[in-house]
């Protein structure tokens, strides 16, 4: 495939500074056409060109933002990317980290967010965790005022919580997630 701004090989030849440059460009184009179409590789030069094109369109839209500036400055999450959190034991903060991150995107960036877990009940575990995070309260000693304040803070946020204790296989979980993405028009899952 020729670059977007080149109509055909003749134009590529005219735009080249020398015959050697033209041959190099054509060699690169032809070598890519010999690759099987299922190979998901991108030439680094092409990636730079595409990124420069994005920059020329102005500042890149923020797709996913972490609520902590230092983390957000280090990590760029683009559409289709997956974040994986792994620790050796429970209680290390995976759920808190994930919920704070996606809730921030729903509340601050207006993203439609779905959070699915195989082990956490929304009423007994998620609401207290979110309340504690938003109100800076101890989640083991929440009061009605804390919960009402948190509820008011998330009002209008497009945040959905998924929990299916009967989903015992990855196939069932995938089915639940596929349905949620379609029906809820999720930006982030």
Secondary structure, 3 states (H helix, E strand, C coil): CCCCCCCCHHHHHHHCCCHHHHHHHHHHHHHHHCCCCCCCCCCHHHHHHHHHHHHHCCCCCCCCCCCCHHHHHHCCCCCCCCCCCCCCCCCCCHHHHHHHHHHHHHHHCCCCEEEEECCCCHHHHHHHHHHHHHHCCCCCCCCHHHHHHHHHHHCCCCEEEEECCCCCCHHHHHHHHHHHHHHHCCCEC
